[in-house]
Amino acid sequence: MSSDLVPATRNWSASEIAGSSEDLNAYFLKISGEVELGNVNERPHLTMSEPTSNNLAVLSLDIVISADGSSVPQKHWAQCGLRHRTFPGAYNAIRVMWQGIEVVSLKL
């Protein structure tokens, strides 16, 4: 994937999920979506943005592409996701970024 192009994305979702106990550590956000890639050896991942968002109510994530194996140019869609431990009401939105450019904003 060329690092200067913003990849197409689709089917993003974010949900707050509570565990079966009253333990706040069992509460998390589940974020997922698809990224269009240009090579079969590429895989998308979501990571926490560094630096984090200036707004503490917004969780900022970065799409990172890794490559492994033989290079074969071919466009395809690949799923990526992240589970993030948190507590109820910690965030009201999620920003997904590609090299500092927002590709999707999700409201919770």
C-alpha positions in Angstrom: 0.0 0.0 0.0 1.3 3.4 -0.9 1.9 5.4 2.3 0.7 8.7 0.6 -2.8 7.4 -0.2 -5.7 7.3 2.3 -7.2 3.8 2.0 -10.9 3.3 1.4 -12.8 2.0 4.5 -16.3 0.7 5.1 -18.6 -1.1 7.6 -17.3 0.6 10.8 -19.0 -0.1 14.1 -18.3 0.6 17.7 -20.1 -0.9 20.7 -19.8 -0.8 24.4 -19.9 -4.2 26.0 -20.2 -5.1 29.7 -18.9 -8.3 31.1 -21.0 -10.7 33.2 -19.8 -9.3 36.5 -19.9 -5.9 38.3 -16.1 -5.6 37.8 -15.4 -2.4 35.8 -12.4 -4.2 34.2 -14.9 -6.4 32.4 -16.3 -3.4 30.5 -14.8 -2.7 27.0 -15.3 -1.0 23.6 -15.3 -3.2 20.5 -14.4 -1.3 17.3 -14.2 -2.9 13.9 -14.2 -2.0 10.2 -12.8 -2.9 6.8 -9.9 -1.4 4.9 -9.2 -1.8 1.2 -5.7 -2.9 0.6 -3.6 -3.3 -2.6 -1.6 -6.4 -1.9 -2.5 -9.9 -0.6 0.4 -9.8 2.0 -1.0 -6.7 3.7 -3.0 -6.8 7.0 -4.7 -3.8 8.7 -4.5 -3.3 12.5 -6.0 -0.7 14.9 -3.7 0.8 17.5 -4.1 3.6 20.1 -3.0 6.9 18.6 0.2 8.5 19.8 -0.3 11.2 21.0 -3.8 10.6 22.2 -6.7 13.0 21.5 -6.8 16.4 23.2 -10.4 15.6 24.0 -10.5 12.9 26.7 -14.1 11.9 25.7 -12.8 10.9 22.2 -10.8 7.7 21.7 -8.3 8.1 18.8 -7.1 5.1 16.9 -4.7 4.6 14.0 -4.9 2.2 11.1 -1.6 0.5 10.7 -0.8 -1.8 7.8 1.7 -4.7 8.2 3.0 -6.9 5.4 4.1 -10.5 5.7 4.8 -13.1 3.0 5.0 -12.9 -0.8 3.9 -9.7 -2.5 1.1 -10.1 -5.0 -0.7 -6.9 -6.1 -4.4 -7.4 -5.7 -7.1 -5.2 -4.2 -9.1 -6.7 -1.4 -11.0 -5.8 1.7 -9.6 -6.9 5.1 -11.2 -6.7 8.5 -9.5 -5.0 11.5 -10.6 -4.4 15.0 -9.7 -3.6 18.6 -11.1 -4.4 22.0 -10.3 -1.6 24.5 -10.9 -2.0 28.2 -12.6 1.0 29.7 -15.4 2.0 32.1 -19.0 3.1 31.3 -19.3 6.5 29.8 -15.6 7.1 29.4 -15.9 8.0 25.7 -18.6 9.6 23.6 -16.9 9.2 20.2 -14.1 7.3 18.4 -11.9 8.7 15.7 -10.1 6.3 13.3 -7.1 7.9 11.7 -4.7 7.1 8.8 -1.4 9.0 9.1 -3.1 11.9 10.9 -6.1 12.1 8.6 -9.5 11.1 10.1 -11.1 8.4 8.0 -14.1 7.8 10.2 -15.8 9.2 13.3 -18.1 7.0 15.3 -20.5 8.2 18.0 -21.2 6.1 21.0 
